[in-house]
Every structure is written in C-alpha cells, then in structure tokens.
Amino acid sequence: MFTKAKIAAGALGVALSAAALTVSAEPFTVTAWAPAGSGRVHVTKTDAPSTSYNGYGGGFIMAQSPTGSGPSFISWCVDIFQFIPGSTGNYTVNVGGNNLSATVRDQLGRLATLALGAATATGPNSGNLAAAFQLAIWEILYDNSGSYNLGTGNFRALLPNTNASAYSQANNWLGTLASNPGLTSSYTITTYVSGSYQDQVTFTNVPEPATLGLMGLGLIGLAFARRRTSRNDARQA
C-alpha cells in the first residue's frame, strides 16, 4: 500500500471515531466498468511516492462476495498505486470515509453533487464523462499545489494520451468547485480500503432537510392512520 500523505492528513485526529465506524475486512468483487464505461487517461504524480498510470479511467461495478449476498454498486478509484482484484478481494469498509481528511471528504462530496449524475449516465460520450469524474477525484486526492488543475502541480493528466474531452470536462468541474464556494455537498462517502488492492470510494445521496421533513410528516400520518384503524377495530369488536 502506498503512503497516503495527503489522505492521511486528517486521519489521526479521527482515529477513535473511525474505529467505531470501521468493520473487519470483508470480501468484495470489483470487476468490469460501470454502465457508463471508461475513457483514456494518462496521469503522473511527481512527488514522493511518485507513480504514473496510462490506461483507462471510470467507475467500477463493486459488490459484496459471494455474488448475490448484497446489491452491486458503482465505486471509484482512490488509489493509483495498486490495481483492482479483478475478482474478489478483502476490503475494510469505512462508512463516512474517515481515513480521508475532512477537506478531501468535503471536496469529493461537492464534486459528486456537481457531477456524479453526468458521470454515471449512459450516452454517446458517457465513457469520457466517467473518465473526467475519475480524473477530478484523483486531482482532489493527490494534488497539493493549492489549486485544482490537471495541467499544473504535482499531479497531472497528460495529453494526448488522456482523452481531450475528459481532460477539459474534469478541469471545468474542478474550476466550478473553486469558483462556487457556496456549492455544498449533498453526499456522504464510504471508502473501501485494502492492503493488497486498489482502494475504492462510493457516494450516497443525503436527502434535503425539506425531504426529511416530508418523510417525517408521512410517518406521523401513517402512525395516526394505524392508530385510528386500531381504535375502529376495537370498537367493532
């Protein structure tokens, strides 16, 4: 496993709370691309530990093993130093993603709020949109220059091997995060961490407060209706 310098920045302070949310390693399959597909990417990280990757990027299909023991879902790479198992690997599940710093968690949530819908939709350019979303995730995780841009800093995407459309879209999304500080995250994240395989992240939408209020009113109404029915049944008895 690589040294997660930026990712670990906030880990020590949340170690105890993370332990309460972390379960023992469980088997998951990480196979194939998500329905949106993938696009060409070529990235390099120049600070220590340095690495580069030239291949494809996009979301994966992930599911608890054995097959059928739980629903499948879309996950994204947060580890450019290792590879997916291709079949089954053991992962520790961190609900809330507390192995990442608070800043990274917030930025990833904001990115998902902005772009996850486009990155998971299917269409003529869906593979490149998925690749763009993956590139933006990596930029948030690995670049320490103080600004998000795939053309500068210690983490970069390299043209022409990176699809130009994916490159441009990722930078557009990253630019929106910087220029729109009022954009807040409507997602929580869960990370899947392995010592042998590529770590993954998933995003779960958090209902708006108004939606939660309506849900609460619905539950109150349902409880009242049940209580009223029970009284009527008691009277008829």
N, C-alpha and C positions, 0 to 999 in steps of 0.2 A: 504494500500500500504506500502511496506517495505521501510526502509530508504536506499536509493541508495547511499551509502557513496562513493564508487569508481566511480560510474556512474556520480554522481553529481559534481565530482571534477572540471570539466571544464564548468559546466552549467552556473554559474553566469556570467562569462565573455562574454558568447554568448547570454545572455538572450534577449537583444534587437533584435539581428539578428534572433534568433529563433522565436521570436514573429511574425516577418514578414513572416516566412515560416510555421507557425502553424495555422491550421484551427480549427474551433469548433468541438466538438466531433460528430462523425458520426457513424451510426450503421454498424457493420461488423459481419459476421458469421465466426467463427473459429471452424471448425469441421473436424474430421477424420484425418488420416495420409495422407501425400503426397504419390504419387505413389511408391516412393522408400521404404515406410514402416518405421518401427521403430525397435529398439533393446533395450535390457535390460540395464538399468543404475541404479546405486545407488550412490548418491553423498551426501556430507556433507559440510557445511560451518560452521566453528567453531568460527569465530569472531562474534561480535555483529553487527546486529541481526543474531543469529545462526539459522540454519534450516537444514533439511535433506530431501531427496526425494528418494524413492525406487520404481521404476516403469519402464516406457519406455520413450525413447527419440527419436526424429526425427523431420522432418518438418511437418507442418500442411497445410491444404487447407484453405485459407482465401479468402473472397470475400465480396464486399460491399453489404449491405442488402437494399432492398429486393433482392432475388435471380434474376439474370438477369439484374440488374441495372449497372453491371460492370463486367469485367473479373475476374476470380479466379486466385490466385497466391499462391506460396509457401512461408510460413513465418516460423520463428524460434523463440523459446522462449528466452526472455532475462529477465525472472522474475521467479525465483524458489520459490517464496513465495506465489504465487496465482495459479489459475487454469484457463484454457480456459473456455469461457462461455458455450461451448457445442452446442450453437445455435447462438443467436445474442447478442452482447454487444456493448456498446458505446466506441469508441476509438478516441483519438486525434491524428491526423496524423502529424508527424514531418518529413518533407522532408529534407534530409541531416542528420537526427539523431542528432540534436544539443542538445538533452537532455543528450547525452553521451559525455564524454570527447573526445578531439581531438585525444588523444593517442588510446583510445579504438576504435574510429571510424576507424582510420587508420589500426589498427591490425585486426579488423573484415573484412575490405576490403581486406587486404592482405591474410587473411585466405580464403575468398571467391575466390580470384584469384587463389589460390593454390588448393582448394579442393571442391568448390561448384559443379563443374561438376560431380565429383565422388559421392558426397553426394546426388545428385538428380537423378542419373541414376538408372535404374531398372535392376536387375540381381540377381544371386543366393545369394549374400552377401549384397544386397543393404540396407536392414534394419539396419545392423550393421555399414555400412558406414555412413548412415544418423545419427545414434546414435553417432558415432565418431565425426561428424561435430558439433552436438549439444553439446557434452561434451567440445569440443575445444572452442566453443562460451562461455560457462559458465566459463571455466578456464580464458579466457581473461577478462571477466566481473568482476569476483569475487575474483580471487587470487591476493593478494597484497604482495607476498613474493619477488617479483622482478624477478622471473623466472617462466616460464610456464612448469609445470609438474604435472600431475594428481595424482602423488603419494606423493607429498610434499606440504607444505604451508597450508594456512588456508582454501583453497577449495580443496577437493579431491574426486576422484572417488574410490569406494570401491569394491574390489574383494572379493568373487567370484560372487556377485550378478550383477555387471557390466559385460557385455559380454567381454571376454578377447580380442577378435578381435577388438571390438570397442575401448577398452581402449588403446591397442597398436597403432592402427591407429591414434587416436587422439593425442597421445604423439609424434608420428612420424611427424604429421603435425605441431604441436607446436614447435618441435625441428627444423624443417625446417625454420620456421619463425625466430627463434633465430639465426640460423647458416647462413642464407642467407639475410643479411640486404639489399641487392640490389633488393630483390623482392618488387616491388611496387604494390599498389592497382590499379586495373582496375575496381573497383566497387564503386558506391555510395550506401549509405544505407538510408532507411526510417524506422523510428520507429513508432509503434502504441501503444499509452500509455493509460492505463485505471486505474481508481482508484479502480475498482472492480474486474478486471480480469487480467489474465496473459499478460504482455506486449509482443509485438512481434517485429521482425525486418525482413525486406526484403532487397534484394540486386539487384541492377540494373547495368548491364554492361555499362561501359563508352567506346565508340568507340575509337580506337587508333587514334593519330593525322593523320597518313597517310590515314586512312579510312575517317576521316573527310575531308581531302584534296580532296580525290577522290569524295566524296559526293558533295563538293563544285564545283569541275570541272563539275560533272554531271549536277548540277543545272544550271551552267553557260551555258553549252552546250544546255540544254533544253530551256533556255530562248532565246538563239541565234536562235535555230531552230524555236521556236514560232514566233520570230520577223521576221525571213526570210519568213516564211509561210504567215505572215500577209502582208508583202510587196508584195509577189507574188499575194495574193488575191486582194490586192489593184490595182495592175497593170492590172489584168484580168478584174477587174470591170470597 
